[in-house]
Amino acid sequence: MFFSGPNDVLKSRLKSLQENLASENPILIDAVDTFQELDRIAYRLGLLNDNQSFATTISWWPLISVLGTFSAGKSSFINTYLGVDLQLSGNQAVDDKFTVISYSQEDRIRTLPGVALDADPRLPFYQISEEIEKVSAGEGSRIDSYLQLKTCKTDALKGKILIDSPGFDADEQRNSTLKITDHIMDLADLVLVFFDARHPEPGAMKDTLDHLVKRTIQRNDAGKFLFILNQMDSTAKEDNAEQVVAAWQRAIVSTGLSTGRFYCIYNERIAPPIDDEHLRKRYKNKLDIDMNEILNRMQDVKIERVYRIIGTLENIANKIEQSAVPQIKTAIASWSSSVLKTDAVLYTILIASIFGFVSYMGFTDMILEELGRNVIAQGLTAIVGLSVLGAIHFWVRGKVAARIAKTLPTDNGPGNIAAAFLKNTGPMYSVFFKNPAGWGRRALKVIDNVRNEADTFVKTLNDDFADPMGRKEAEKMKNSDS
């Protein structure tokens, strides 16, 4: 891995990405350039190969993910939000695919295969088939069995992408499906996690809760997860909404999450009427409050998307310096120490064996006499000896490197830590080098520049949405007076 830049295909994709972002936000165009600054560091370190870029590991479009258990009303919620019966709905799982839903100028609804997502860097799930293949051999080629893209013409979709997920059950899901679910949770700007209020025994769903909830605890973006208790109208008959919510809150808290906030909603379009007028008003009031909060978060996802992308920039820069490089350094130090120790042992055994054999056969005096008077014999002996020692050394280097590389991560390091380490064990690199190839003052300067650029991006965004001193209002009033 001695290249220092992306190949032509990747360059074309990144250029196309910037062209598509031109009408969105100038900051995002600059952000692509800043991602490429990090790419150049990663290429030199060996963290990325020439068909990879950090810019293609994220979703550039506002992304809302809808996850949840079977029959939790996810698809009905989406249909009502869009104003179109796009997704099949029912009490049982009616769709076993992840569906990416995007706006289209066409009046008709289209359903496109999973390859439409796997091959397009502008959309979520770009090259997800490779990730699926890593966890489930042979499944990467069956991408159409996992994903589909649906397009429709509805204003609610303008400027954002929705992902509807199949009903979740951690006990029964395949590794590939869990991988996609985790991928969605990482990519999305907003994650709506639906639970079914008609099943008031959340304790029986421990594995599912662990996967959907527990993993959010350590995340720095846990605020993007909204836990929604759907079909709350089912509690009206016994008027036990508080008890149902309390049971689910306890289940959420038991996973380690400090807050058990639930948004309590139901779908007025399909819910049976509540006969008691007082009860109906109470449920409707709660529905309006919680639903408005959810819809406002969905509307603000465009803003959160830009902050998320800028945050990812700084996060990758920090991870390269604070995680990837230290891991590579540690691996190099371990490799160097093991190689030198193994060399010493093998050289000692080899030399002792040769001298022992020569002494045993009685050739010592003859060999020393020949070497003392024959310059050619001296040269040949030196060449053969050094060749044997060199062959042993490089054999040991390769074996030790392969053993250590198996213990290192190959993705999300960020990048491929194992590949970056192996780059430093090639014949061009000495066992006495301490710093990874491609890492030095210039690389550190680039990392610092990326952080500064990210801070500048955030300040620019803040100026659009915050004005603590009221300067914009004062300027507006001044202009109106003049």
Order of alpha helices (4+ residues) and beta strands (2+ residues): alpha-alpha-beta-alpha-beta-beta-alpha-alpha-beta-beta-alpha-beta-alpha-beta-alpha-beta-alpha-alpha-alpha-alpha-alpha-alpha-alpha-alpha
